[in-house]
């Protein structure tokens, strides 16, 4: 799951990642599929619905994301070198 699947796809593509399915509109969000180094695939999903983490953060008035990530939304790249 990520905050902006289109941005994440673009960032990973510039790093050499291969996507087997472009970003498409799924039932409750956006979905893309990424080829793993071993040949398998994994889906990346950007939800268009409320998430439990959004609800608990809103109730507490806090966020666990760094300021830069809060501005663009969470990404699977957060915390990667």
DRENPA-3360 file (N, C-alpha, C; in nm, 2 decimals, always signed):
BEGIN
1 = XXXXXXXX = +0.08/-0.12/+0.00/+0.00/+0.00/+0.00/+0.09/+0.12/+0.00 ~ +0.05/+0.22/-0.07/+0.13/+0.35/-0.08/+0.04/+0.47/-0.09 ~ +0.09/+0.58/-0.06/+0.01/+0.71/-0.07/-0.02/+0.76/-0.20 ~ +0.08/+0.74/-0.30/+0.06/+0.79/-0.44/+0.13/+0.69/-0.53 ~ +0.05/+0.59/-0.58/+0.11/+0.49/-0.66/+0.17/+0.54/-0.79 ~ +0.12/+0.64/-0.85/+0.18/+0.69/-0.97/+0.32/+0.75/-0.95 ~ +0.33/+0.83/-0.84/+0.46/+0.88/-0.81/+0.56/+0.77/-0.77 ~ +0.51/+0.67/-0.70/+0.60/+0.56/-0.65/+0.64/+0.48/-0.78;
9 = XXXXXXXX = +0.55/+0.45/-0.87/+0.59/+0.38/-0.99/+0.70/+0.46/-1.07 ~ +0.68/+0.59/-1.08/+0.78/+0.67/-1.15/+0.91/+0.67/-1.08 ~ +0.92/+0.68/-0.95/+1.04/+0.68/-0.87/+1.11/+0.54/-0.89 ~ +1.03/+0.43/-0.88/+1.09/+0.30/-0.89/+1.14/+0.27/-1.03 ~ +1.07/+0.32/-1.13/+1.11/+0.30/-1.27/+1.24/+0.37/-1.30 ~ +1.26/+0.49/-1.24/+1.39/+0.55/-1.26/+1.51/+0.48/-1.19 ~ +1.47/+0.39/-1.09/+1.57/+0.31/-1.03/+1.59/+0.17/-1.09 ~ +1.52/+0.15/-1.20/+1.54/+0.02/-1.28/+1.43/-0.08/-1.25;
17 = XXXXXXXX = +1.33/-0.05/-1.18/+1.22/-0.15/-1.15/+1.14/-0.17/-1.28 ~ +1.09/-0.29/-1.29/+1.01/-0.33/-1.41/+0.86/-0.35/-1.36 ~ +0.77/-0.28/-1.42/+0.63/-0.30/-1.39/+0.56/-0.38/-1.50 ~ +0.49/-0.49/-1.45/+0.42/-0.58/-1.54/+0.28/-0.53/-1.57 ~ +0.23/-0.44/-1.49/+0.09/-0.39/-1.51/+0.10/-0.24/-1.48 ~ +0.06/-0.15/-1.57/+0.06/-0.01/-1.54/-0.04/+0.02/-1.44 ~ -0.04/+0.15/-1.39/-0.14/+0.19/-1.29/-0.28/+0.18/-1.35 ~ -0.37/+0.11/-1.28/-0.50/+0.10/-1.33/-0.60/+0.12/-1.21;
25 = XXXXXXXX = -0.72/+0.16/-1.25/-0.82/+0.19/-1.15/-0.89/+0.05/-1.11 ~ -0.87/+0.02/-0.98/-0.93/-0.10/-0.93/-1.05/-0.07/-0.85 ~ -1.12/-0.16/-0.79/-1.25/-0.14/-0.72/-1.24/-0.02/-0.62 ~ -1.14/-0.03/-0.53/-1.14/+0.07/-0.42/-1.01/+0.15/-0.42 ~ -0.94/+0.16/-0.53/-0.82/+0.23/-0.54/-0.74/+0.21/-0.67 ~ -0.62/+0.25/-0.67/-0.53/+0.23/-0.79/-0.43/+0.12/-0.76 ~ -0.40/+0.04/-0.87/-0.32/-0.07/-0.85/-0.22/-0.08/-0.97 ~ -0.09/-0.12/-0.93/+0.01/-0.15/-1.03/+0.08/-0.28/-0.99;
33 = XXXXXXXX = +0.15/-0.35/-1.08/+0.22/-0.47/-1.04/+0.36/-0.46/-1.08 ~ +0.45/-0.50/-0.99/+0.60/-0.48/-1.00/+0.66/-0.62/-1.00 ~ +0.76/-0.64/-1.09/+0.83/-0.77/-1.10/+0.94/-0.76/-1.00 ~ +0.95/-0.87/-0.92/+1.05/-0.88/-0.82/+1.18/-0.94/-0.88 ~ +1.30/-0.92/-0.82/+1.42/-0.98/-0.87/+1.42/-1.13/-0.90 ~ +1.34/-1.20/-0.81/+1.34/-1.35/-0.83/+1.24/-1.39/-0.94 ~ +1.17/-1.30/-1.00/+1.07/-1.33/-1.11/+0.93/-1.32/-1.07 ~ +0.90/-1.32/-0.94/+0.76/-1.31/-0.89/+0.71/-1.17/-0.91;
41 = XXXXXXXX = +0.59/-1.14/-0.88/+0.53/-1.01/-0.89/+0.46/-0.97/-0.76 ~ +0.45/-0.84/-0.74/+0.38/-0.79/-0.62/+0.30/-0.67/-0.66 ~ +0.18/-0.66/-0.60/+0.10/-0.55/-0.64/+0.12/-0.43/-0.54 ~ +0.11/-0.31/-0.60/+0.12/-0.19/-0.52/-0.02/-0.12/-0.53 ~ -0.08/-0.08/-0.41/-0.21/-0.04/-0.41/-0.22/+0.10/-0.34 ~ -0.29/+0.19/-0.40/-0.32/+0.32/-0.34/-0.47/+0.32/-0.31 ~ -0.51/+0.31/-0.18/-0.65/+0.30/-0.14/-0.72/+0.44/-0.17 ~ -0.85/+0.42/-0.20/-0.93/+0.54/-0.22/-1.04/+0.54/-0.11;
49 = XXXXXXXX = -1.02/+0.46/+0.00/-1.11/+0.45/+0.11/-1.03/+0.48/+0.24 ~ -1.10/+0.51/+0.34/-1.04/+0.53/+0.47/-0.97/+0.41/+0.52 ~ -0.85/+0.43/+0.58/-0.77/+0.32/+0.63/-0.78/+0.33/+0.79 ~ -0.76/+0.22/+0.85/-0.76/+0.22/+1.00/-0.65/+0.31/+1.06 ~ -0.54/+0.31/+0.99/-0.43/+0.40/+1.04/-0.47/+0.55/+1.03 ~ -0.54/+0.58/+0.92/-0.59/+0.72/+0.91/-0.68/+0.76/+1.02 ~ -0.77/+0.67/+1.06/-0.87/+0.69/+1.16/-0.80/+0.71/+1.30 ~ -0.70/+0.62/+1.33/-0.64/+0.64/+1.46/-0.55/+0.76/+1.47;
57 = XXXXXXXX = -0.48/+0.79/+1.36/-0.39/+0.91/+1.36/-0.48/+1.04/+1.37 ~ -0.59/+1.04/+1.30/-0.68/+1.16/+1.31/-0.74/+1.18/+1.45 ~ -0.77/+1.07/+1.51/-0.82/+1.07/+1.65/-0.72/+1.13/+1.75 ~ -0.59/+1.09/+1.72/-0.49/+1.13/+1.81/-0.43/+1.27/+1.77 ~ -0.46/+1.31/+1.65/-0.40/+1.44/+1.60/-0.25/+1.42/+1.57 ~ -0.20/+1.30/+1.54/-0.06/+1.28/+1.52/-0.04/+1.21/+1.39 ~ +0.08/+1.20/+1.34/+0.12/+1.12/+1.22/+0.25/+1.06/+1.25 ~ +0.27/+0.94/+1.20/+0.40/+0.87/+1.22/+0.49/+0.90/+1.10;
65 = XXXXXXXX = +0.45/+0.97/+1.00/+0.53/+1.00/+0.89/+0.62/+1.12/+0.90 ~ +0.74/+1.12/+0.84/+0.82/+1.24/+0.84/+0.75/+1.35/+0.77 ~ +0.79/+1.48/+0.79/+0.72/+1.59/+0.73/+0.72/+1.58/+0.58 ~ +0.83/+1.54/+0.51/+0.83/+1.53/+0.36/+0.73/+1.43/+0.32 ~ +0.72/+1.31/+0.38/+0.62/+1.21/+0.35/+0.48/+1.26/+0.37 ~ +0.46/+1.34/+0.48/+0.32/+1.39/+0.51/+0.27/+1.48/+0.39 ~ +0.37/+1.55/+0.33/+0.33/+1.65/+0.23/+0.29/+1.57/+0.10 ~ +0.35/+1.46/+0.07/+0.31/+1.38/-0.05/+0.23/+1.26/-0.02;
73 = XXXXXXXX = +0.22/+1.22/+0.10/+0.16/+1.09/+0.14/+0.26/+0.98/+0.15 ~ +0.22/+0.87/+0.22/+0.32/+0.76/+0.24/+0.36/+0.69/+0.11 ~ +0.48/+0.64/+0.11/+0.53/+0.57/-0.01/+0.61/+0.45/+0.04 ~ +0.61/+0.34/-0.04/+0.69/+0.23/+0.00/+0.84/+0.26/+0.00 ~ +0.88/+0.38/-0.05/+1.02/+0.42/-0.05/+1.06/+0.48/+0.08 ~ +0.96/+0.52/+0.17/+1.00/+0.58/+0.30/+1.09/+0.48/+0.37 ~ +1.20/+0.53/+0.42/+1.29/+0.46/+0.50/+1.39/+0.38/+0.42 ~ +1.38/+0.38/+0.28/+1.48/+0.30/+0.20/+1.59/+0.40/+0.17;
81 = X = +1.71/+0.34/+0.16/+1.83/+0.42/+0.12/+1.84/+0.43/-0.03;
% end
